[in-house]
Amino acid sequence: MAWMTKYTLAVIPPALFFALWKLGVFSYHHFNCQGNIKNLAPCSVGGFDLLPWLGFGMFWSPILFWLSLPISAFFLIDIGAKHIGSKRGVQ
């Protein structure tokens, strides 16, 4: 596997959770949904219920983002060390 692929795979989880978090907040404001995170009022767009998506985007995504960030940093450091080690011939 190429090094750039390994770096990209290490960065994807926090980037994805951050994007879902911001998409949930944007959707909440853009579609004029009411309520707070624990008590969202029914919110639908064109017959499509947004509540499950808003719940994941506004509650679970920030939690998973902060959990995946140090794990991703660990993998980036590990991949970087192996990448530098492979250039020097050290295994």
Secondary structure in CASP SS format (residue, H / E / C, confidence):
PFRMAT SS
TARGET T0000
AUTHOR 0000-0000-0000
METHOD secondary structure of the structure
MODEL  1
M C 1.00
A C 1.00
W H 1.00
M H 1.00
T H 1.00
K H 1.00
Y H 1.00
T H 1.00
L H 1.00
A H 1.00
V H 1.00
I H 1.00
P H 1.00
P H 1.00
A H 1.00
L H 1.00
F H 1.00
F H 1.00
A H 1.00
L H 1.00
W H 1.00
K H 1.00
L H 1.00
G H 1.00
V H 1.00
F H 1.00
S H 1.00
Y H 1.00
H H 1.00
H H 1.00
F C 1.00
N C 1.00
C C 1.00
Q C 1.00
G E 1.00
N C 1.00
I C 1.00
K C 1.00
N C 1.00
L E 1.00
A C 1.00
P C 1.00
C C 1.00
S E 1.00
V E 1.00
G C 1.00
G C 1.00
F E 1.00
D E 1.00
L C 1.00
L H 1.00
P H 1.00
W H 1.00
L H 1.00
G H 1.00
F H 1.00
G H 1.00
M H 1.00
F H 1.00
W H 1.00
S H 1.00
P H 1.00
I H 1.00
L H 1.00
F H 1.00
W H 1.00
L H 1.00
S H 1.00
L H 1.00
P H 1.00
I H 1.00
S H 1.00
A H 1.00
F H 1.00
F H 1.00
L H 1.00
I H 1.00
D H 1.00
I H 1.00
G H 1.00
A H 1.00
K H 1.00
H H 1.00
I H 1.00
G H 1.00
S H 1.00
K H 1.00
R H 1.00
G C 1.00
V C 1.00
Q C 1.00
END
